[in-house]
Amino acid sequence: MFNSSLSKIGLRTRTVAMLGILVLLALSVMGATNYFYGSRLAIRKTLGVAKEKMTNDALLIGARVVEEKGELIILRETPPVQGIIRARDHGGIDPETGDKIEYWYLRMEQIFAAFLAGKPNEYHQLCYLDEQGNELARVELIEGSVKIIPRDKLRNLAAHSYVAEALKLKEGEAYYADVALHRVDGEIAIPYLPSWQIATPVYDGKKKVRGLLVVSIDARWLFSNIHAGADDTKRYLIDQDGYFLAHSDRYKEFGFDLGSKYSIRNEHPRLAEEMLTTDSGISQHRGLKFNLISGFQKIFFDPGNKQRFWTVVCDIPEAIALGDVYKMQKTMLMVGLAITICSIGVILWLALREIIFPLTSLIEAARKMEAGDLSVRLPEDNVADEFRLLHHTLNAFAEKQQNAIEHFEKELALRTSKLEASNLELQQFASIASHDLQEPLRKITAFGDRLAAHAREALDEKSKDYLERMQSAAGRMKQLIEDLLNYSRVTTQAMPFEAVSLDDLIGETLVMLELRIAETGGQVEIAGKLPAVHGDRSQLRQLIQNLLSNALKYHRHDLPPRIIISGQELAEGLAEITVTDNGIGFDEKYLDRIFLPFQRLHTREEYEGTGIGLAISQKIVHRHGGTITGRSQPGAGSSFIITLPMAGKV
């Protein structure tokens, strides 16, 4: 009877009632031993010490900020800064010293490297940007070692907000970016390293802004004193939005970068409200686990913007401030603890029977469903209201999923059947194209050739023109059919994938194109050793042949074709191959069009062919799970970039 009545009470009601009893018992015991007069004196003393410490922390960080700006201004006044500007304005030669721009770049890199080496724990990198955001020099500090970044690895940082903001500043001013996790090529670096950028504009002799000097500071050094604490005293640093930049629990830091919304509002909602109205304060707060003496002090690191600041937050548990007082409460606390343990035991027993055991059954059923057994069903009787609703919902979901899977399997079988029929039709078309269509075409060509051989002299000029047009049309038709067959064979006559050496494959292709290269006076260069790829050797040979043939065909009439083939390894097991020529090029607005079958950018009178070569190439690349694209300008040559899976990485 008791069990039946209890099961009718909702889970929420039972939980609230049990927790209420527990809290009531604990408060009844501990309420009689509340704070007395001696605790007030200890709290007053602790408040004063905490405020002094926070003020010192704020002054130390502020002094470091001023110091960093000063050193950046000093770097801006070094000779290479203006030397590079003058050399860039005069064709790479500094008119004042006669030095080449490469000399000034080297001097700048040496100065940057010496600066970073002198402070191995304070910085991530130094860089010099031009007015478009292009890096002119960059030196990084990686694990205590200085690394000068090669010029071909320099980046454009115009997309970073601090670049545009800093370029607006007057000479001598600095822009302070928000503290964030250090990034490499746009991705957050691991291990996580907090970084802070200060940027100052660079002006030339005419007071025109010509670039930026940017220093990336290791925020661990900047905020090193924040993490230091003793006797469970906690110190934090937050930004103007309330996110933690320094916290005793490192998992709570940089939530804005790591996708977490955890901020000071979660940890200290009352303190967060106080921060909205004043720049500093200290008071008592009731925490989730124990009472705290909490305070804050804002640091306005950007002199020109009062909306940008950091805040030092300090938490001191009352247990430290009132240690002697709490010793007197020990007896009462032990009594309260005994009552609490008994209450927890009762709650645990009820939780096992009313919550844990039903949850165990629910988890077991969910695991069976996850393993694919959608026939399992949960009982909906003799359980609490919340579990009854949950069991009903899960049963309905399983039944719906089971029906959906059955429908999907039927639909998949139907589409598979249609796909097989479509492939069969494609094979039949290829057979017709290779036999039935070519047979009458061969006869037209043969009889046209005979007519030309035996009766050309007897024909008038108009008849000869008709005959030549017929033979030309027959030739184009023959080429069109062959191209269609090649296009369809990419899938109908595909061969298994294997490891393919691109160096060997290109060598074979050059032998096949030897006559065409000689006729055009062309030159084919291979830049370094090419990576081996995983694919269909025959189709990859056709891919390379199509690209080289196009480069030879569409060359400029006043310049012999020159083709450069290069390759490199990419991340995720991919290889990139680039075929670059000095031909006529094309407008990139036609980039999508040139990969469509029979799409031409020039007439047959200008360049022969059916316009299907690049379509076949794209189909081959897609079959290998890769990509192909082009880069070009009219009259400036073209580059086709291909990615393919590398051998041994599949």
TAWO-V503301 format. One record per residue. N is the residue number from 1. RES is the residue in one small letter. SS is DSSP state (~ for helix, > for strand, _ for the rest). PSI is psi in radians with two decimals (none if undefined). Layout:
n: {N N}
res: {RES RES}
ss: {SS SS}
psi: {PSI PSI}
This chain:
n: {1 2 3 4 5 6 7 8 9 10 11 12 13 14 15 16 17 18 19 20 21 22 23 24 25 26 27 28 29 30 31 32 33 34 35 36 37 38 39 40 41 42 43 44 45 46 47 48 49 50 51 52 53 54 55 56 57 58 59 60 61 62 63 64 65 66 67 68 69 70 71 72 73 74 75 76 77 78 79 80 81 82 83 84 85 86 87 88 89 90 91 92 93 94 95 96 97 98 99 100 101 102 103 104 105 106 107 108 109 110 111 112 113 114 115 116 117 118 119 120 121 122 123 124 125 126 127 128 129 130 131 132 133 134 135 136 137 138 139 140 141 142 143 144 145 146 147 148 149 150 151 152 153 154 155 156 157 158 159 160 161 162 163 164 165 166 167 168 169 170 171 172 173 174 175 176 177 178 179 180 181 182 183 184 185 186 187 188 189 190 191 192 193 194 195 196 197 198 199 200 201 202 203 204 205 206 207 208 209 210 211 212 213 214 215 216 217 218 219 220 221 222 223 224 225 226 227 228 229 230 231 232 233 234 235 236 237 238 239 240 241 242 243 244 245 246 247 248 249 250 251 252 253 254 255 256 257 258 259 260 261 262 263 264 265 266 267 268 269 270 271 272 273 274 275 276 277 278 279 280 281 282 283 284 285 286 287 288 289 290 291 292 293 294 295 296 297 298 299 300 301 302 303 304 305 306 307 308 309 310 311 312 313 314 315 316 317 318 319 320 321 322 323 324 325 326 327 328 329 330 331 332 333 334 335 336 337 338 339 340 341 342 343 344 345 346 347 348 349 350 351 352 353 354 355 356 357 358 359 360 361 362 363 364 365 366 367 368 369 370 371 372 373 374 375 376 377 378 379 380 381 382 383 384 385 386 387 388 389 390 391 392 393 394 395 396 397 398 399 400 401 402 403 404 405 406 407 408 409 410 411 412 413 414 415 416 417 418 419 420 421 422 423 424 425 426 427 428 429 430 431 432 433 434 435 436 437 438 439 440 441 442 443 444 445 446 447 448 449 450 451 452 453 454 455 456 457 458 459 460 461 462 463 464 465 466 467 468 469 470 471 472 473 474 475 476 477 478 479 480 481 482 483 484 485 486 487 488 489 490 491 492 493 494 495 496 497 498 499 500 501 502 503 504 505 506 507 508 509 510 511 512 513 514 515 516 517 518 519 520 521 522 523 524 525 526 527 528 529 530 531 532 533 534 535 536 537 538 539 540 541 542 543 544 545 546 547 548 549 550 551 552 553 554 555 556 557 558 559 560 561 562 563 564 565 566 567 568 569 570 571 572 573 574 575 576 577 578 579 580 581 582 583 584 585 586 587 588 589 590 591 592 593 594 595 596 597 598 599 600 601 602 603 604 605 606 607 608 609 610 611 612 613 614 615 616 617 618 619 620 621 622 623 624 625 626 627 628 629 630 631 632 633 634 635 636 637 638 639 640 641 642 643 644 645 646 647 648 649 650}
res: {m f n s s l s k i g l r t r t v a m l g i l v l l a l s v m g a t n y f y g s r l a i r k t l g v a k e k m t n d a l l i g a r v v e e k g e l i i l r e t p p v q g i i r a r d h g g i d p e t g d k i e y w y l r m e q i f a a f l a g k p n e y h q l c y l d e q g n e l a r v e l i e g s v k i i p r d k l r n l a a h s y v a e a l k l k e g e a y y a d v a l h r v d g e i a i p y l p s w q i a t p v y d g k k k v r g l l v v s i d a r w l f s n i h a g a d d t k r y l i d q d g y f l a h s d r y k e f g f d l g s k y s i r n e h p r l a e e m l t t d s g i s q h r g l k f n l i s g f q k i f f d p g n k q r f w t v v c d i p e a i a l g d v y k m q k t m l m v g l a i t i c s i g v i l w l a l r e i i f p l t s l i e a a r k m e a g d l s v r l p e d n v a d e f r l l h h t l n a f a e k q q n a i e h f e k e l a l r t s k l e a s n l e l q q f a s i a s h d l q e p l r k i t a f g d r l a a h a r e a l d e k s k d y l e r m q s a a g r m k q l i e d l l n y s r v t t q a m p f e a v s l d d l i g e t l v m l e l r i a e t g g q v e i a g k l p a v h g d r s q l r q l i q n l l s n a l k y h r h d l p p r i i i s g q e l a e g l a e i t v t d n g i g f d e k y l d r i f l p f q r l h t r e e y e g t g i g l a i s q k i v h r h g g t i t g r s q p g a g s s f i i t l p m a g k v}
ss: {_ ~ ~ ~ ~ ~ ~ _ _ _ ~ ~ ~ ~ ~ ~ ~ ~ ~ ~ ~ ~ ~ ~ ~ ~ ~ ~ ~ ~ ~ _ _ _ _ _ ~ ~ ~ ~ ~ ~ ~ ~ ~ ~ ~ ~ ~ ~ ~ ~ ~ ~ ~ ~ ~ ~ ~ ~ ~ ~ ~ ~ ~ ~ ~ ~ ~ ~ ~ ~ ~ ~ ~ ~ _ _ ~ ~ ~ ~ ~ ~ ~ ~ ~ ~ ~ _ _ _ > _ _ _ _ _ _ > ~ ~ ~ ~ ~ ~ ~ ~ ~ ~ ~ ~ ~ ~ ~ ~ ~ ~ _ _ _ _ > > > > > > > > _ _ _ > > > > > > > > > _ _ > > > > _ _ ~ ~ ~ _ _ > _ _ _ _ ~ ~ ~ ~ ~ ~ ~ _ _ _ _ _ _ _ > > _ _ _ > > _ > > _ _ > > _ _ _ _ _ > > > > > > > > > > _ _ _ _ _ > > > > > > > > > > ~ ~ ~ ~ _ ~ ~ ~ ~ _ _ _ _ _ _ > > > > > _ _ _ _ _ > > > _ _ _ ~ ~ ~ _ _ ~ ~ ~ ~ _ _ _ _ _ ~ ~ ~ ~ _ ~ ~ ~ ~ ~ ~ ~ _ _ _ _ > > > > > > > _ _ _ _ > > > > > > > > > _ _ _ _ _ _ _ _ _ _ > > > > > > > > ~ ~ ~ ~ _ ~ ~ ~ ~ ~ _ _ ~ ~ ~ ~ ~ ~ ~ ~ ~ ~ ~ ~ ~ ~ ~ ~ ~ ~ ~ ~ ~ ~ ~ ~ ~ ~ ~ ~ ~ ~ ~ ~ ~ ~ ~ ~ ~ ~ ~ ~ ~ _ _ _ _ _ _ _ _ _ _ _ _ _ _ ~ ~ ~ ~ ~ ~ ~ ~ ~ ~ ~ ~ ~ ~ ~ ~ ~ ~ ~ ~ ~ ~ ~ ~ ~ ~ ~ ~ ~ ~ ~ ~ ~ ~ ~ ~ ~ ~ ~ ~ ~ ~ ~ ~ ~ ~ ~ ~ ~ ~ _ ~ ~ ~ ~ ~ ~ ~ ~ ~ ~ ~ ~ ~ ~ ~ ~ ~ ~ ~ ~ ~ ~ ~ _ _ ~ ~ ~ ~ ~ ~ ~ ~ ~ ~ ~ ~ ~ ~ ~ ~ ~ ~ ~ ~ ~ ~ ~ ~ ~ ~ ~ ~ ~ ~ ~ ~ _ _ _ _ _ > > > _ ~ ~ ~ ~ ~ ~ ~ ~ ~ ~ ~ _ ~ ~ ~ ~ ~ ~ ~ _ _ > > > > > _ _ _ _ _ > > > _ ~ ~ ~ ~ ~ ~ ~ ~ ~ ~ ~ ~ ~ ~ ~ ~ ~ _ _ _ _ _ _ _ _ > > > > > > > > _ _ _ _ > > > > > > > > _ _ _ _ _ _ ~ ~ ~ _ _ ~ ~ ~ _ _ _ _ _ _ _ _ _ _ _ _ _ _ _ _ _ ~ ~ ~ ~ ~ ~ ~ ~ ~ ~ ~ _ _ _ > > > > > > _ _ _ _ _ > > > > > > > > > _ _ _ _}
psi: {-0.77 -0.77 -0.70 -0.73 -0.70 -0.65 -0.34 -0.28 2.33 2.66 -0.70 -0.76 -0.78 -0.75 -0.80 -0.75 -0.78 -0.78 -0.63 -0.74 -0.75 -0.84 -0.71 -0.76 -0.78 -0.76 -0.59 -0.66 -0.79 -0.36 -0.56 -0.28 0.66 3.07 2.52 -3.05 -0.65 -0.55 -0.53 -0.68 -0.73 -0.69 -0.73 -0.72 -0.74 -0.64 -0.75 -0.77 -0.74 -0.72 -0.71 -0.72 -0.75 -0.70 -0.73 -0.74 -0.77 -0.74 -0.68 -0.81 -0.74 -0.70 -0.67 -0.67 -0.81 -0.72 -0.75 -0.71 -0.75 -0.74 -0.59 -0.69 -0.68 -0.76 -0.62 -0.46 0.01 2.59 -0.66 -0.47 -0.94 -0.53 -0.74 -0.72 -0.82 -0.72 -0.66 -0.56 -0.25 0.81 0.46 0.07 2.25 1.99 -0.37 -0.67 -0.28 0.05 2.58 2.78 -0.52 -0.61 -0.78 -0.65 -0.77 -0.75 -0.76 -0.80 -0.66 -0.72 -0.80 -0.80 -0.73 -0.66 -0.83 -0.68 -0.51 -0.28 1.25 -0.26 0.11 -0.33 2.78 -0.81 2.81 2.42 2.72 2.12 2.64 -3.11 -0.25 0.06 0.08 2.34 2.26 -0.48 2.48 2.32 2.31 2.70 1.87 1.99 0.74 -0.07 2.39 2.31 2.12 2.14 2.21 2.66 -0.52 -0.10 0.05 2.71 2.99 2.13 0.35 -0.43 -0.31 2.30 -0.58 -0.38 -0.90 -0.70 -0.73 -0.57 -0.29 -0.20 2.79 2.86 2.31 -0.23 2.92 2.60 2.33 1.99 2.95 2.54 2.29 2.97 2.48 2.39 2.59 2.05 0.68 -0.14 2.48 2.19 2.58 2.28 2.76 2.23 2.02 2.42 2.60 2.24 2.37 2.27 2.43 2.44 2.67 2.24 2.61 -3.01 -0.35 0.23 0.57 2.33 2.27 0.11 -2.91 2.61 2.24 2.23 2.34 1.96 2.43 1.87 -0.31 -0.69 -0.72 -0.66 0.42 -0.56 -0.28 -0.72 -0.37 2.21 2.81 2.71 0.75 0.18 2.30 2.41 2.37 2.84 2.25 2.77 -3.07 -0.30 0.00 0.02 2.55 2.22 -0.49 2.27 2.58 -0.49 1.81 -0.37 -0.24 -0.03 2.60 0.82 -0.58 -0.45 -0.54 0.17 0.22 2.50 0.24 2.21 -3.05 -0.44 -0.53 -0.64 -0.64 1.27 -0.69 -0.74 -0.65 -0.65 -0.67 -0.60 -0.37 -0.37 -0.21 2.80 -0.25 2.79 2.81 2.38 3.10 2.51 2.59 1.97 3.14 -0.62 -0.59 2.85 2.56 2.60 1.93 2.50 2.93 2.72 2.11 2.56 1.94 1.55 -0.38 1.83 -0.46 0.06 1.84 -0.13 -0.09 2.08 2.87 2.78 2.18 2.23 2.38 2.33 2.16 2.03 2.45 -0.40 -0.51 -0.80 -0.56 0.67 -0.79 -0.63 -0.72 -0.39 -0.56 -0.31 0.01 -0.75 -0.82 -0.62 -0.65 -0.66 -0.81 -0.65 -0.72 -0.77 -0.70 -0.74 -0.74 -0.74 -0.75 -0.67 -0.77 -0.80 -0.71 -0.72 -0.79 -0.67 -0.69 -0.75 -0.70 -0.36 -0.96 -0.87 -0.80 -0.65 -0.66 -0.78 -0.69 -0.75 -0.73 -0.75 -0.70 -0.65 -0.70 -0.71 -0.70 -0.59 -0.11 -0.08 1.52 0.07 -0.21 2.48 2.53 2.51 2.48 0.07 2.80 0.53 2.83 2.85 -0.79 -0.75 -0.60 -0.76 -0.71 -0.75 -0.74 -0.76 -0.75 -0.68 -0.76 -0.69 -0.77 -0.73 -0.71 -0.75 -0.67 -0.76 -0.70 -0.69 -0.73 -0.75 -0.71 -0.71 -0.69 -0.76 -0.67 -0.73 -0.71 -0.79 -0.60 -0.72 -0.75 -0.67 -0.72 -0.69 -0.70 -0.73 -0.66 -0.73 -0.68 -0.72 -0.71 -0.70 -0.75 -0.69 -0.76 -0.78 -0.61 -0.33 -1.13 -0.68 -0.61 -0.44 -0.94 -0.55 -0.69 -0.67 -0.74 -0.78 -0.77 -0.84 -0.57 -0.72 -0.73 -0.76 -0.71 -0.62 -0.64 -0.44 0.17 -0.75 -0.43 -0.17 2.57 3.07 -0.68 -0.71 -0.69 -0.70 -0.74 -0.75 -0.77 -0.69 -0.69 -0.78 -0.68 -0.75 -0.69 -0.68 -0.73 -0.67 -0.74 -0.78 -0.66 -0.77 -0.74 -0.69 -0.69 -0.73 -0.76 -0.66 -0.75 -0.53 -0.25 -0.59 -0.56 -0.41 0.68 2.59 2.78 2.67 2.61 3.01 2.21 2.20 2.04 -0.57 -0.81 -0.72 -0.73 -0.62 -0.75 -0.71 -0.68 -0.58 -0.73 -0.57 0.23 -0.77 -0.76 -0.68 -0.73 -0.71 -0.66 -0.14 0.47 2.96 2.26 2.19 2.51 2.01 1.65 -3.13 2.29 2.56 2.64 2.51 2.94 1.99 -3.00 1.95 -0.77 -0.78 -0.63 -0.62 -0.74 -0.68 -0.89 -0.72 -0.71 -0.78 -0.74 -0.70 -0.74 -0.76 -0.64 -0.63 -0.87 0.91 2.80 2.51 -0.40 0.12 2.20 2.56 2.42 2.11 2.31 2.21 2.16 2.83 2.74 2.78 2.34 3.07 2.90 0.52 0.53 2.63 2.47 2.20 2.28 2.25 1.95 2.38 2.99 0.56 -2.72 -0.34 -3.05 2.84 2.22 -0.18 -0.28 0.25 -0.79 -0.60 -0.63 -0.26 0.06 2.53 2.36 0.36 2.20 2.54 -0.09 2.75 2.85 -0.49 -0.54 -0.85 2.32 2.96 2.91 -0.19 0.47 -0.09 -0.82 -0.51 -0.73 -0.73 -0.79 -0.70 -0.67 -0.81 -0.76 -0.62 -0.51 0.08 0.44 -2.92 2.72 2.37 3.05 2.70 2.26 2.86 2.51 2.23 0.01 0.35 3.07 2.73 2.25 2.18 2.20 2.41 2.38 2.68 2.40 2.61 2.40 -0.07 0.03 none}
